[in-house]
Structures are given as C-alpha cells and as structure tokens.
Amino acid sequence: MLDLRCGKKRFQACFQFIEHFHGIRFLARFDIFSAEDAIILFGTSIYSHPNDDPHLPDRRVIRQVLVPSEWVRRMFSEVWPGIVSVWAAGIDTQRWTPGPAADKDVDVLIYDKIFWKREHYEQTLITPLRNELDQRGLRVETLRYGSYREASLLALSRRSRSMIYLSRHETQGIAAQQMLSADVPLFAWDRGELWQDPKYAPHQVRFGPVTSVPYWDDRCGAKFRDGDDLATSFRAFWHGVESGAYAPRDVILERFTLEERAQAYLRLAQKYA
C-alpha cells in the first residue's frame, strides 16, 4: 500500500511503503516538504530506451531510475548518466515450487521467444534444436511467447525436467526465473552481442553486450551461443539433468524471493530519500 497525505499548497507528509510477506512487515518513511521536492524512483517497467524521452530528468525531480539488470543500467546510463540503479523484481517462491518427480512427463519444455528474424532462426537454430531432441527420443512440449497464459507455464513447470530458453536478450527474464524457482534447469540461448530491438537498433542505438540470462550461475543449467555449438552443449547439459548436477531453485531462494527484493527496494528508497 502506498499512502500519500498531502496539503493543498505546502505539505509535510510521508510515503509509506508497506508490504506483508508471510508475516513480515516492511515500512519506509520519508519526509516531504513540497510537491516540487517529491521523491521519484522511476521504474522498473518504463521505456525500452531513454531515447523515448531523453530530457525527462530535466522536467521531473527523479532521484533514481530503476532498471532490472546491470546491462540495462549501462545502456540507460549512456543517456541518463548518474541516476540509474538496478532493482530486479522478486519471484513468488511459494507458488513456483518443484513438482513431484512422478509428474515429470516432459523431458524438455521449449520456451520460444524468438520474434525478430524469425525465418532465419527457424533454419539456423530451432530446426537443428528439434532434430537434436528427436534423435534423443526426448518428450518435448513448446510454449510460444505471447500465446500462453501464466497458468500454462506454471502447470508445465511441475511436469518438466528441463527447459530450453530461446530469447535474444532479456532485461530480467521473469519466466526463466519462475522456472528456476520450480527447480527446472535451463538450457539457455545466450548469443550476446548487440541489442537488437528494431525500433531503435541499429539506426539509433548500438549497445552491447546484452544477455538473455542477466542473473546466472552454473547451478541454473548451461548456455549455448548458436547452432554450431548446440549439439555439444546440449549433450553436456542433458548429462547434468540426468545426474542431478543443477540446483536452480537455490539461486532464486538466495537472491530473488519477494521478501529479499522488497527489502532491496526499501534500501534504495532510503538511500535516495
């Protein structure tokens, strides 16, 4: 709940940011003396790029712009230097929990978020990937970004032994982190290189490197770069799946619970108050 108590012309008020997570109460309080001095933490679901409004900080008293990951912070800072911080959203780890081993009737869930240069990647990435899975006789399901509801992903998280994550780049990768919370290891396509959004690139913005998995360590699974290293990388990844080598849920529990992310937000709010 956000509670603003204001006077008509000049006010002394407080922001109260109160959230309840499993009995824990968080409270941040800031004294405000005038509307002109109001504290603004702007983000994280904002512009795709500051070029959409490069002079915004000149018009508003923005204490800090919040973005979901470090590569996005670096990109935004090229236009808005000195006012960009990272804050990633939390994952509901009590909802996204591991499914019973007996329910795991899908070996590989393909999460397909490829929409730029689709025809090219159909030939160079998706078809070779499906051929590799067919040759191994694995049970496969596919979700295409933009054509499913979250409930479908949640249901598949309980049935899937692993997920192949196909996305050119991600600011945070919520769907990937939800699956990690469900203890589903990822085989992630992480090509890197330059930001690809055709609204901006390359005619307005040339920025890199980017990543499809901004929050990653070896417990999450394995990554590959393109079709050339797909077969070799998947062989190693699948060996890790079958041997239980990965611990993706631990990564989320350590850094991305709702409680931890709420506390991180309050630290930022208190820092820039």
Buried (B, 14 or more C-beta within 10 A) or exposed (E): EEEEEEEEEEBEBEBBBEBEBEEEEBEBEBEBEEEEEBBEBBBBEBBBBBEEBEEBBEEEEBBBBBBBBEBBBBBBBEBBEEBBBBBBBBBEBEEBBBBEEEEBEBBBBBBBBBEEEEEEBEEBBBEBBBEBBEEEEBBBBBBEEEEBEEEEBBEBBBBBBBBBBBBBBBBBBBBBBBBBBBBBBBBBBBBBEBBBBEEBBEEEBEBBEBBBBBBBEEBBBBBBEBBEEBBEBBEEBBEBBEEEBBBBBBBBBEBBBBBBBBBBBBEBBEEBB
